[in-house]
Amino acid sequence: METVQHWLTSVPPGLMYVIVALVIGVESMGIPVPGEIALVAASLLAVSGYADIWWVAVAASLGAIIGDSIGYWIGHRGGRPFLERLGRRFPRHMGPIQLAKAEQTFQRWGVAAIFFGRFIALLRIFAGPLAGALRVPYWKFLAANASGGVIWASGTAVLIYYIGKAAETWLSRFSWIALVLAIVAGVVTTLIIRRRARREFADAIDDSDQAEAAVSGRGGPAT
């Protein structure tokens, strides 16, 4: 986190917004780069006055939407072989097991996976290419992608910013403590959002499995 912040402060704010958009966009295209860390770092820099939080939110939202759309068309053109090639290139993040889990969730929940996947690292990377490879209609993909991207990017940025501002005001005489507290708050907020989204998907999948088992039991041969 500190390394990313130092890197972002080494460029003018205008260029920083572009970098944030590019990093998040590249992640959304299907390449595992630290997009979430870049968003949190830029939001914390806005707390210190180095950046404007609304431009951070706009840049992150555009990066998420455009990156996912590019990933969609790449996946649409390359199909599953493209995803498998990415898996061989990034086995730790996109190996066969990760791909199978993402594909199972995606096939079961469709556009809902695109929306909620923005809050889960694995689906955030896979959503665009996987939607394209599975031939999800683009207009459905775009609606879920845009809404999820804006809520994730803007919501995370603004929430971290105001938590940081509150901490900074409360601890104005101890600025270094305020900075540490803001960083911790940003990380905790991100983890809570991610865990909540993952839990919702897990519960939904369990409910679906139970429903399928019940249907199979009723439709089985009589004894």
MILUMMAR-160099 format. One record per residue (C-alpha): residue in one letter; x, y, z. Coordinates in steps of 0.2 Angstrom, whole numbers, padded with zeros to 4 digits, always signed. Each point is the difference from the previous one (the first is absolute). Example, Ala and Ser with C-alpha at 12.3 -4.5 7.8 and 13.67 -1.06 7.14 Angstrom:
a+0062-0022+0039s+0006+0017-0003
This chain:
m+0000+0000+0000e+0014+0012+0005t+0009-0004-0016v-0015+0004-0011q-0003+0016+0009h+0018+0006-0002w-0001-0005-0018l-0016+0010-0003t+0006+0016+0009s+0015+0000-0011v-0011+0006-0015p-0012+0015-0001p-0018-0003+0005g-0007+0000-0017l+0012-0014-0006m-0004-0009+0016y-0018-0001-0004v+0005-0007-0017i+0011-0013+0008v-0014-0006+0012a-0012-0002-0015l+0013-0009-0010v+0005-0012+0015i-0019-0004+0004g-0003-0002-0019v+0014-0012-0003e-0006-0010+0015s-0018+0000-0007m+0007-0006-0017g+0005-0017+0009i+0018+0004+0005p+0004-0001+0019v+0007+0017+0005p-0004+0009+0016g-0015+0010-0005e-0008+0000+0017i+0016+0006+0008a+0002+0014-0012l-0018+0006+0004v+0003-0001+0019a+0016+0009-0002a-0007+0014-0011s-0014+0002+0012l+0011+0002+0015l+0011+0013-0010a-0016+0010-0002v-0002+0000+0019s+0017+0009+0001g-0006+0013-0014y+0012-0007-0013a-0015-0005-0011d-0018+0003-0003i-0011-0015+0006w-0013+0003-0013w+0013-0001-0014v+0006-0016+0008a-0017-0007+0000v-0003+0005-0018a+0017-0007-0006a-0003-0016+0009s-0018-0002-0006l+0006+0003-0018g+0014-0012+0001a-0011-0014+0007i-0014+0003-0013i+0012+0002-0015g+0012-0014+0006d-0014-0012+0002s-0007+0004-0017i+0017-0003-0008g+0001-0016+0009y-0017-0005-0006w+0004+0002-0018i+0017-0009+0002g-0009-0014+0008h-0014+0000-0013r+0013-0001-0014g+0012-0013+0009g-0012-0011+0009r+0004-0012+0013p+0018-0004-0008f+0004+0018+0004l-0004-0002+0018e+0010-0016+0001r+0015+0009-0008l-0002+0013+0014g-0001-0013+0013r+0017-0008-0006r+0008+0018+0000f-0007+0004+0018p-0003-0017+0008r+0000+0007+0018h-0015+0012-0004m-0008-0008-0015g+0004-0019+0000p-0012-0013-0004i-0008-0001+0017q-0003+0019+0001l-0007+0000-0018a-0012-0015+0004k-0006+0009+0016a-0003+0016-0009e-0008-0009-0015q-0012-0009+0012t-0005+0015+0009f-0002+0010-0017q-0011-0014-0008r-0011-0001+0015w-0003+0019+0003g+0004+0008-0017v-0001+0019+0001a-0002+0000+0019a+0018-0007+0001i+0006+0014-0011f-0007+0013+0013f+0005-0008+0016g+0016-0007-0008r+0007+0018+0001f+0001-0002+0019i+0010-0017-0001a+0018-0001-0007l-0002-0016-0010l-0016+0005-0009r+0006+0018-0002i+0014-0007-0011f-0010-0013-0009a-0017+0009-0002g+0003+0009-0017p+0010-0014-0009l-0012-0013+0007a-0016+0009-0005g+0007+0002-0018a+0005-0018-0001l-0017-0006+0006r-0008+0011-0013v-0010+0011+0013p-0010+0013-0010y+0011+0016+0001w-0014+0011+0005k-0004-0010+0015f+0019-0001+0004l+0002+0019-0002a-0015+0004+0012a+0007-0012+0014n+0018+0005-0003a-0004+0019+0000s-0010-0001+0016g+0011-0011+0009g+0016+0010-0005v-0007+0016+0005i-0006-0006+0017w+0016-0009+0004a+0012+0014-0006s-0010+0015+0006g-0006-0008+0016t+0017-0007+0005a+0008+0017-0004v-0012+0011+0009l-0002-0011+0015i+0019-0001+0003y+0001+0018-0003y-0013+0005+0013i+0007-0012+0013g+0017+0007-0003k-0006+0018+0002a-0010-0004+0016a+0016-0008+0007e+0011+0014-0005t-0012+0013+0008w-0001-0010+0016l+0019-0003+0001s+0006+0016-0008r+0013+0002+0014f+0007-0017-0005s+0000+0000-0019w+0011-0016-0001i-0013-0010+0010a-0014+0007-0011l+0009-0006-0015v+0003-0018+0007l-0019+0000+0006a-0006+0005-0017i+0011-0013-0009v-0007-0014+0012a-0018+0007-0002g+0002-0001-0019v+0007-0018+0000v-0013-0006+0013t-0014+0008-0011t+0006-0009-0015l+0001-0016+0009i-0018+0002+0007i-0007+0003-0017r+0009-0014-0008r-0005-0012+0014r-0018+0005-0001a-0001-0002-0019r+0009-0017+0001r-0012-0006+0014e-0016+0005-0010f+0007-0010-0015a+0004-0015+0011d-0018+0001+0009a-0008+0001-0017i+0009-0014-0007d-0004-0011+0015d-0018+0004-0002s+0000-0004-0018d+0009-0017+0003q-0014-0004+0013a-0013+0004-0012e+0007-0010-0014a+0002-0015+0012a-0018+0002+0005v-0006+0000-0018s+0011-0015-0004g-0007-0009+0015r-0018+0003-0005g+0003-0005-0018g+0010-0016+0004p-0008-0017-0002a-0012-0006+0013t+0005-0014+0011
